[in-house]
Amino acid sequence: MLRIGLTGGIGAGKSTVSATFDELGGIIVDGDVISREVVQPGTEGLAALVEAFGRQILLPDGTLDRPALAAVAFSDDEKRATLNGIVHPLVGKRRAELIEAAPEDAVIVEDIPLLVESKMAPLFPLVIVVHADEEVRVRRLVEQRGMPEADARARIAAQATEEQRREVADVWLDNSGTAEQLAQQARLLWDERIMPFAENLRAGRSAPTQPRLVPADPSWADQGRRILARLRTACGHHAIRVDHVGSTAVPGLDAKDVIDVQITVASLAVADEIAGALLAAGYPRMNTGADVGKGDARSTVAEFDHADDESLWGKRLHAAADPGRPTNVHIRVDGWPNQQFALLFVDWLRADAGECAQYLELKRRVAKHGHANTGDYAEAKEPWFADAYRRAWKWADETSWRP
C-alpha cells in the first residue's frame, strides 16, 4: 500500500487534484468529507461542539451551521485549538477505519487540509502540496464560495504559511492557472511518479538510479531533512539516531543525485526488525550486505582499534521505491567502524576544504570513465577511501572529534 498525503491551503485547488487521482484509480480518504461526517446530528462530535461553543452553532433542523461555527472558532487561537481538539481525533479514527478496509496494494490519497498544522507529514512516503498565491485564493473563495473577504483572509491566516508547506512538500503543484492545467499536472504526476512508486513497492524493489555526477544542489539539505523526519517516524525508538550522510550532506560538493541516510541501531537484529516499517515508509530492503572494510587502516583512538575486523562492517541496506527521490538508507550498528566513519567523513569534508577538493577531483575522474551502475561507481572510488580513512581519523584525533 502506498499512502500519499495531499494538502494545500483553503482555495488552493486541492479538490481538483483529489478528483483527478480518484478518476485514475486512487482511493481518496478526504479529510473534509470525514470532518463533516463526524459532526452529523446524533454524533458525539456534534454534541462536543455544542457543549464547547453553544447552540448558536446549530441550524433550526439541528444540523451544524458551519459558517456560524467558523465565525466563533476562528476568532482566536484558543477557540480554534478547542475545535481542533474535538474534531481531529474523531477524523483520525474514521480515517484509520477507511484505510484498514482498503486493498493491500491500493494507492491511498489522504486529502488532509491541515496536514502541515497537525505535523502529519512524516507519516507519508510522499507529500503533495497544491499551492496558489493568497490573492488568487481570496478571489476564488469570494467568487466561487460566496465567502466574505474578511472571513476568507481570516481562514487563510489561520492556516500554515507557504514556507511551512514548502518544508514538507515532496511535490509542489502550482495552481495559478486553470483547473484543467492543474488536473494535467496531477495526471502526469500519477503516471510518471506515483504509479511507478506503487509498482516498485509491490515488487519490493528500489527505483533505478544512474551513477551520474551532477552539480551540488542547495535543496539536498532540505530534502534530507524531510527524509530524516520520515525515517525517524518509521523507526521510532528502534533508531538511536538518523543522519544525512554521504556527499549530498556536504554543502557545495558535486555528487550523484542520491540522498544517503544512516540509521544507527543497537544491533543488526534491530535492523531486521524495522524492515517492515521501512517498506511501509517507501524503502524496500535491498540486501543484508556489508561495507568494504579498511583492513589495518586503524585510528589511534582506542575504541576503533578493531577497524580491521571485517565482521564489524556489516549493515543492512534499503533504498527508495520513489523514482522522484533516489535515496539509500544504510542501517549500521552503533559504534562499529562503518557507522562511525559515515559520520566522521561528512564532518571531515565540511571542515577541510583541501580534502573536499581532492575528493571532488576523484569523483570527477571516476565519472569520466562511466559505470553501468552505482555499485561499480562506488567500487572505483574504494582505493582512495582506504587512505582517506587514515587521514580522516588523524584529523579526528587532532580535533578531538566525536560523533
MIDREN-61858 format. One record per residue (C-alpha): x negated, y negated, z negated; residue in one letter. Coordinates in pm, 1 decimal, always signed. Each point is the difference from the previous one (the first is absolute). Example, Ala and Ser with C-alpha at 12.3 -4.5 7.8 and 13.67 -1.06 7.14 Angstrom:
# residues 2
SITE         xx         yy         zz   residu
SITE    -1230.0     +450.0     -780.0        A
SITE     -137.0     -344.0      +66.0        S
***
This chain:
# residues 403
SITE         xx         yy         zz   residu
SITE       +0.0       +0.0       +0.0        M
SITE     -124.1     -345.9      +92.2        L
SITE     +135.9     -277.7     -218.3        R
SITE      -19.8     -353.6     +136.2        I
SITE      +61.8     -314.7     -200.3        G
SITE     +176.6     -270.4     +202.9        L
SITE      +42.1     -349.4     -140.1        T
SITE      +24.8     -365.9      +86.1        G
SITE     +146.6     -318.6     -137.0        G
SITE     +368.4      -79.3      +26.0        I
SITE      +80.8     -105.2     +356.5        G
SITE     -323.6     +139.9     +141.3        A
SITE     +168.6     +263.5     +217.6        G
SITE      -69.2     +316.3     -195.2        K
SITE     +341.4     +143.5      +86.7        S
SITE      -87.1       -8.3     +372.4        T
SITE     -308.2     +213.3      -60.2        V
SITE     +191.7     +233.8     -227.1        S
SITE     +273.9      +46.9     +262.3        A
SITE     -261.1      +70.2     +269.2        T
SITE     -170.9     +265.8     -211.1        F
SITE     +341.3     +152.3      -69.9        D
SITE      +64.9      +31.2     +374.6        E
SITE     -340.2     +166.2      +45.6        L
SITE      +69.8     +270.5     -256.6        G
SITE     -121.6     -143.0     -328.6        G
SITE     +202.9      +60.8     -315.3        I
SITE      +77.7     -343.5     -140.1        I
SITE      +24.8      -46.3     -373.9        V
SITE     +128.0     -358.3      -17.0        D
SITE      -53.2     -185.1     -324.9        G
SITE     +269.2     -255.2      +82.4        D
SITE     +258.7     +270.3      +70.5        V
SITE      -91.3     +185.8     -318.2        I
SITE       +4.5     -318.8     -207.1        S
SITE     +361.5      -53.6     +110.3        R
SITE      +90.5     +361.2      -64.8        E
SITE     -122.9       -3.7     -361.3        V
SITE     +217.1     -301.8      -91.4        V
SITE     +328.4     +120.1     +147.8        Q
SITE     +308.0      -19.2     -225.1        P
SITE      -11.3     +266.8     -268.1        G
SITE     -379.3      +33.8       -0.4        T
SITE     -226.0      -51.3     -298.4        E
SITE     -187.2     -257.7     +207.3        G
SITE     +297.2     -230.9      +38.6        L
SITE      +92.1      +37.4     -367.2        A
SITE     -352.6      -99.9     -102.1        A
SITE       +6.2     -305.7     +228.0        L
SITE     +330.6     -119.1     -141.6        V
SITE     -133.6      +42.0     -351.3        E
SITE     -311.2     -203.6      +87.7        A
SITE     +152.8     -277.1     +213.2        F
SITE     +372.9       -8.8      -80.3        G
SITE     +318.2      +77.0     +190.2        R
SITE      -45.1     -308.1     +219.6        Q
SITE     -216.7     +217.6     +226.9        I
SITE     +305.9     +209.5      +94.5        L
SITE     +254.3      -57.1     +275.8        L
SITE     +371.1      +28.5      -80.8        P
SITE       +3.5     +363.1     +118.1        D
SITE     -275.5      +92.1     -244.8        G
SITE     -280.4      +29.8     +254.3        T
SITE     -328.0     -185.7      -33.9        L
SITE       -4.7     -359.2     +124.7        D
SITE     -355.8       +9.2     +130.5        R
SITE      -31.4     -374.7      +73.5        P
SITE     +123.4      -75.9     -352.4        A
SITE     -252.5     +244.4     -144.7        L
SITE     -279.1     -148.8     +210.6        A
SITE      +86.9     -352.3     -112.5        A
SITE      -38.9     +106.0     -363.4        V
SITE     -281.4     +255.7      +23.6        A
SITE     -230.1     -205.0     +220.9        F
SITE      +31.4     -315.1     -209.0        S
SITE     -303.5      +87.5     -214.5        D
SITE     -267.7     +266.2      -41.0        D
SITE     +146.5     +152.5     -317.5        E
SITE     +340.5      +63.6     +154.6        K
SITE     -157.8     +140.2     +314.9        R
SITE     -206.3     +237.1     -214.9        A
SITE     +319.2     +111.0     -174.9        T
SITE     +163.4      +72.6     +336.1        L
SITE     -301.6     +196.9     +120.1        N
SITE      -19.1     +191.7     -326.1        G
SITE     +355.7     +121.8      +49.1        I
SITE       +4.5      +72.1     +371.4        V
SITE     -353.6     +125.2      +77.7        H
SITE       +8.8     +317.9     -216.1        P
SITE     +337.5      +98.0     +144.6        L
SITE     -120.9      -59.9     +355.0        V
SITE     -315.4     +200.7      -68.7        G
SITE     +197.6     +295.9     -129.9        K
SITE     +230.6       +3.5     +301.6        R
SITE     -293.6      -41.8     +240.3        R
SITE     -170.3     +304.6     -151.5        A
SITE     +317.4     +205.8      +47.0        E
SITE      +20.8      -90.5     +370.2        L
SITE     -367.1      +79.2      +63.5        I
SITE      +26.9     +334.8     -176.6        E
SITE     +286.5      +94.8     +230.1        A
SITE     -199.2      -79.1     +318.5        A
SITE     -179.4     +268.7     +209.1        P
SITE     -357.7      +71.8     -106.2        E
SITE     -143.8     -124.8     +330.2        D
SITE     +211.9     -315.6      +22.3        A
SITE     -124.1     -352.0      +59.5        V
SITE     +158.3     -193.9     -285.6        I
SITE      +21.8     -378.5      +45.2        V
SITE      +67.5     -162.7     -335.1        E
SITE     +143.9     -344.5      +67.8        D
SITE      -85.6     -186.6     -322.1        I
SITE      +52.1     -378.1      -10.5        P
SITE     -201.1      -43.2     -321.7        L
SITE     -272.0     +256.2      +70.1        L
SITE     -274.1     -254.7      -70.2        V
SITE     +164.2     -149.9     -306.9        E
SITE      +57.9     +343.6     -152.5        S
SITE     -363.0     +101.1      +71.0        K
SITE     +108.5     +311.0     +189.4        M
SITE     -235.9      -35.0     +298.1        A
SITE     -260.4     +254.5     -124.2        P
SITE     +269.6     +268.8       -2.4        L
SITE      +10.9       +7.0     +381.2        F
SITE     -247.7     +137.2     +255.8        P
SITE     +105.4     -287.1     +229.6        L
SITE     +146.9     -341.2      -82.8        V
SITE     +162.8     -209.7     +273.5        I
SITE      +78.3     -366.8      -56.5        V
SITE     +234.8     -195.2     +227.0        V
SITE      -75.3     -372.2       -6.7        H
SITE     +141.0     -327.0     +126.8        A
SITE      -91.5     -353.0     -104.9        D
SITE     +206.4     -152.6     -278.0        E
SITE     +175.2     -257.6     +217.2        E
SITE     +103.3     +268.4     +248.7        V
SITE     +140.3     +208.9     -283.4        R
SITE     +189.4     -293.2     -151.5        V
SITE     +156.5      -75.7     +336.4        R
SITE     +106.8     +361.2      +47.2        R
SITE     +153.3      +19.5     -347.3        L
SITE     +195.2     -319.6      +50.4        V
SITE     +114.3      +69.7     +357.4        E
SITE      +50.6     +376.7       -9.2        Q
SITE     +108.6      +62.5     -358.2        R
SITE     +162.0     -332.8      -81.8        G
SITE     -222.0      -47.4     -302.8        M
SITE      -41.5     -355.7     -137.0        P
SITE     -351.8     -124.4      +76.0        E
SITE      -79.5      -57.1     -366.9        A
SITE      +96.5     +358.3      -83.9        D
SITE     -206.5     +132.7     +291.6        A
SITE     -308.8     -184.4     -117.6        R
SITE      +56.2     +113.8     -358.7        A
SITE      +24.2     +364.2     +108.7        R
SITE     -319.4      -29.8     +206.0        I
SITE     -185.5     -173.7     -284.6        A
SITE      +98.9     +279.7     -239.1        A
SITE     -162.4     +264.8     +218.5        Q
SITE     -364.2      +88.4      +66.8        A
SITE     -217.3     -243.8     +192.1        T
SITE     -148.2      +66.1     +341.7        E
SITE     -341.9      +45.7     -160.5        E
SITE     +133.6     +260.3     -242.1        Q
SITE     +161.5     +192.9     +283.6        R
SITE     -316.7       -8.6     +209.5        R
SITE     -190.8     +155.2     -288.2        E
SITE     +205.5     +320.7      +24.0        V
SITE      +78.7      +11.7     +374.6        A
SITE     -149.6     +279.8     +207.0        D
SITE     +209.5     -127.5     +291.7        V
SITE     +111.7     -361.1      +50.1        W
SITE     +291.5      -47.7     +240.1        L
SITE      +55.2     -358.8     +110.6        D
SITE     +362.1      -93.4      +58.2        N
SITE      -35.1     -352.0     +131.9        S
SITE     +161.4     +106.4     +329.1        G
SITE     +320.6     +180.8      +91.7        T
SITE     +153.0     +305.2     -164.1        A
SITE      -75.5     +204.1     +313.2        E
SITE     -366.3      -99.0      -12.4        Q
SITE      -14.2     +114.2     -361.5        L
SITE     +173.1     +326.4      +87.8        A
SITE     -255.7      +58.8     +275.3        Q
SITE     -283.4      -48.5     -249.9        Q
SITE     +168.9     +255.1     -225.3        A
SITE      +35.6     +253.4     +282.7        R
SITE     -367.2      -31.4      +93.7        L
SITE      -98.5      +40.4     -364.2        L
SITE     +214.1     +311.2      -27.0        W
SITE     -145.1     +160.6     +313.0        D
SITE     -364.1      -98.8      -43.1        E
SITE      -50.2      +25.6     -375.7        R
SITE     +289.8     +136.5     -203.1        I
SITE      +71.1     +315.7     +200.2        M
SITE     -369.4      +94.2      +42.0        P
SITE      -41.0      -59.7     -375.1        F
SITE     +295.5     +226.5      -79.1        A
SITE     -120.7     +271.5     +240.0        E
SITE     -348.2       -6.2     -150.6        N
SITE     +146.9      +40.6     -348.3        L
SITE     +212.9     +295.5     +109.3        R
SITE     -308.7     +166.2     +150.8        A
SITE     -220.1      -87.7     -297.4        G
SITE     -254.7     -173.0     +219.1        R
SITE     -167.6     -339.9       +5.5        S
SITE      +31.6     -257.7     +274.8        A
SITE     -293.4      +18.0     +244.7        P
SITE     -273.3     -260.4      -33.9        T
SITE     -278.5     -116.8     +228.1        Q
SITE     -364.2      -42.2     -111.2        P
SITE      -13.9     -349.7     +148.0        R
SITE     -179.9     -285.3     -170.1        L
SITE     +208.0     -318.9      -15.9        V
SITE      -69.8     -350.4     -136.1        P
SITE      +65.9      -50.5     -370.2        A
SITE     +366.2      -72.6      -67.9        D
SITE      +73.0     -235.7     -293.4        P
SITE     +337.0     +172.0      -46.9        S
SITE     -164.9     +331.0      -95.5        W
SITE      -15.4     -115.6     -362.4        A
SITE     +374.7      -69.1      -16.2        D
SITE      +78.5     +322.9     +180.2        Q
SITE     -218.7     +181.4     -249.4        G
SITE     +185.8     -154.2     -293.1        R
SITE     +334.3     +122.8     +135.5        R
SITE     -137.7     +350.7      +44.9        I
SITE     -152.0       +3.2     -348.6        L
SITE     +333.8     -100.9     -153.3        A
SITE     +174.3     +278.7     +192.6        R
SITE     -253.6     +261.6     -105.0        L
SITE       -3.7     -107.7     -364.8        R
SITE     +377.5      +37.2       -4.6        T
SITE      -18.3     +342.3     +166.1        A
SITE     -271.9     +133.3     -229.1        C
SITE     +121.5     -153.2     -325.2        G
SITE     -200.3     +103.5     -305.2        H
SITE     -192.9     +263.0     +199.7        H
SITE     -224.5     -269.8     +151.4        A
SITE     -273.3     -140.0     -220.6        I
SITE      -53.1     -277.0     +252.8        R
SITE      +74.0      -75.5     +365.6        V
SITE     -243.9     -211.1     +203.4        D
SITE      -41.9     -139.9     +349.1        H
SITE     -338.4     +135.3     +111.2        V
SITE     -197.1      +29.5     +322.6        G
SITE      -86.4     -263.6     +256.6        S
SITE     +342.9     -165.6      +14.6        T
SITE      -43.8      -89.0     -369.0        A
SITE     -307.9     -210.7      +80.4        V
SITE      +97.8     -350.8     +118.7        P
SITE     -135.0      -89.3     +342.9        G
SITE     -128.0     +349.0      +84.6        L
SITE      +99.9     +143.2     +339.5        D
SITE     +148.9     +346.5      -36.2        A
SITE     +236.3     +261.1     +136.3        K
SITE     +355.1     -122.4      -53.1        D
SITE      +58.4     +257.1     -273.2        V
SITE      +65.9      -82.0     -364.3        I
SITE     -191.4     +231.7     -233.5        D
SITE     +138.9      +49.3     -348.6        V
SITE     -141.8     +196.1     -290.0        Q
SITE     +224.3     +152.2     -265.5        I
SITE     -197.1      +96.9     -309.5        T
SITE     +134.3     +297.9     -193.5        V
SITE     -113.5     +212.6     -292.1        A
SITE      -45.9     +317.4     +206.7        S
SITE      +63.0     +151.1     +341.1        L
SITE     +287.2     +192.2     -158.5        A
SITE     +169.5     -334.5      -62.7        V
SITE      -68.7      -94.5     +362.4        A
SITE     +190.7     +310.6     +106.6        D
SITE     +289.4      -84.3     -233.7        E
SITE      +63.2     -337.5     +165.1        I
SITE       -6.4     +129.4     +360.1        A
SITE     +379.5       +8.4      +21.4        G
SITE      +37.7     -353.5     -132.3        A
SITE     -253.0     -126.2     +253.0        L
SITE     +183.2     +174.7     +283.0        L
SITE     +322.9     -171.2     -104.6        A
SITE     -187.5     -330.9       +0.1        A
SITE     -109.8      +62.1     +360.7        G
SITE     -341.4     +164.2      -46.6        Y
SITE      -18.8     +371.0      +94.3        P
SITE     -290.1     +208.3     -126.8        R
SITE     -272.4      +67.0     +254.8        M
SITE     -240.3     +236.2     -173.2        N
SITE     -164.9      +95.3     -328.4        T
SITE     -335.8     -114.4     +128.7        G
SITE     -311.5     -152.0     -145.6        A
SITE     -219.1     -298.1      +65.1        D
SITE     -352.8      +50.4     +129.9        V
SITE     -228.3      +32.9     -302.2        G
SITE     -305.1     -219.8      -22.0        K
SITE     -247.3     +274.8      -90.5        G
SITE     -258.9     -123.4     -250.1        D
SITE      +92.6     -363.8      +65.4        A
SITE      +65.0      -58.9     -366.2        R
SITE      +17.7     -309.6     -215.6        S
SITE     -206.0      -73.8     -308.7        T
SITE     +327.5      -39.3     -187.9        V
SITE      +34.2     +312.7     -214.2        A
SITE     +363.1      +75.0      +71.1        E
SITE      -71.1      +30.7     +372.0        F
SITE     -301.4     +230.0      -24.9        D
SITE     +201.5     +283.7     +152.0        H
SITE      +74.6     -173.9     +328.4        A
SITE     -166.5     +290.8     +179.9        D
SITE     +261.9     +245.3     -132.5        D
SITE     +214.1      +72.1     +305.7        E
SITE     +290.1     +117.0     -217.6        S
SITE      +38.4     -358.0     -126.2        L
SITE      +74.4     -138.4     +347.3        W
SITE     +336.2     +171.5      +43.4        G
SITE     +315.3     -199.5      +70.6        K
SITE     +345.5      +14.1     +151.9        R
SITE      +85.8     -200.5     +309.9        L
SITE     +338.2     -138.4     +103.2        H
SITE      +70.5     -232.1     +292.1        A
SITE     +285.8     -221.4     +113.1        A
SITE     +272.9     +142.4     +220.6        A
SITE      +86.3     -359.2      +92.6        D
SITE     -150.3      -82.6     +342.0        P
SITE      +26.6     -369.3      -78.4        G
SITE     -241.6       +5.9     -294.3        R
SITE     -276.4     +264.0      +17.4        P
SITE     -112.7      +83.6     -351.1        T
SITE     -225.2     +260.6     -159.5        N
SITE      +66.7      +90.7     -362.5        V
SITE     -298.5     +161.2     -172.4        H
SITE      +79.1     +164.4     -333.4        I
SITE     -314.4      +40.7     -208.7        R
SITE      -77.3      +98.9     -355.8        V
SITE      -87.4     -263.3     -256.2        D
SITE     -376.7      -20.8      -56.7        G
SITE     -101.7     +225.1     +290.0        W
SITE     -271.0     -142.8     +228.8        P
SITE     +229.0      -48.9     +298.8        N
SITE     +258.9     -184.6     -210.2        Q
SITE     -263.9     -227.3     -149.7        Q
SITE     -173.1      -68.5     +330.0        F
SITE     +322.6      -99.6     +176.2        A
SITE      +44.3     -278.3     -257.1        L
SITE     -367.5      -93.8       -7.3        L
SITE      -33.6      -21.2     +377.0        F
SITE     +266.4     -269.7      +34.4        V
SITE     -141.6     -212.4     -282.4        D
SITE     -353.9      +42.0     +131.2        W
SITE      +87.2     -115.6     +351.6        L
SITE     +203.9     -291.2     -134.8        R
SITE     -296.9     -111.4     -210.1        A
SITE     -288.2      +61.1     +243.5        D
SITE      +39.8     -177.6     +334.5        A
SITE     -315.1     +163.4     +137.2        G
SITE     +120.3     +352.3      -65.2        E
SITE     +342.6      -89.1     +137.7        C
SITE     -161.4     -130.3     +320.9        A
SITE     -211.1     +316.5      +28.3        Q
SITE     +307.2     +217.2      -37.5        Y
SITE     +185.9     -201.0     +262.9        L
SITE     -289.7      +44.2     +240.7        E
SITE      +13.2     +376.0      -58.4        L
SITE     +375.3       +6.6      +64.1        K
SITE      -41.0     -193.2     +324.4        R
SITE     -280.6     +226.1     +115.5        R
SITE     +195.3     +316.1      -74.9        V
SITE     +315.4     -140.8     +160.5        A
SITE     -183.4      -58.5     +328.7        K
SITE      -47.1     +373.2      +47.8        H
SITE     +372.0      +70.7      -28.8        G
SITE     +148.3     +286.6     -200.7        H
SITE     +296.0     +224.8      +57.8        A
SITE     +139.6      -44.1     -349.0        N
SITE      -56.8     -175.9     -330.0        T
SITE     -170.3     +307.9     -146.3        G
SITE     -272.7      -12.6     +264.1        D
SITE      -37.0     -374.4      -55.0        Y
SITE      -46.4      +51.5     -375.0        A
SITE     -246.0     +285.3      +51.8        E
SITE     -216.5     -217.3     +226.7        A
SITE      -43.0     -252.3     -283.2        K
SITE      -81.7     +257.0     -267.5        E
SITE     -384.6       -3.7      +31.6        P
SITE       +2.6     -371.2      -85.4        W
SITE     +218.4      +62.9     -304.2        F
SITE     -246.7     +237.6     -163.5        A
SITE     -253.8     -278.7      -41.7        D
SITE     +266.1     -265.0      -59.7        A
SITE     +114.6     +207.7     -296.6        Y
SITE     -339.8      -46.4     -162.9        R
SITE      -13.0     -371.4      +75.0        R
SITE     +350.6      -58.2     -127.6        A
SITE      -70.9     +173.0     -328.9        W
SITE     -325.5     -191.3      -35.2        K
SITE     +205.0     -320.4      +31.4        W
SITE     +250.3     +137.3     -251.7        A
SITE     -277.1      +69.9     -249.8        D
SITE     -150.6     -344.8      +45.6        E
SITE     +332.2     -179.6      -41.8        T
SITE     +140.4     +230.2     -271.9        S
SITE     +293.9      +71.6     +228.6        W
SITE     +283.2     +209.5     -131.1        R
SITE     +322.7      +95.2     +181.5        P
***
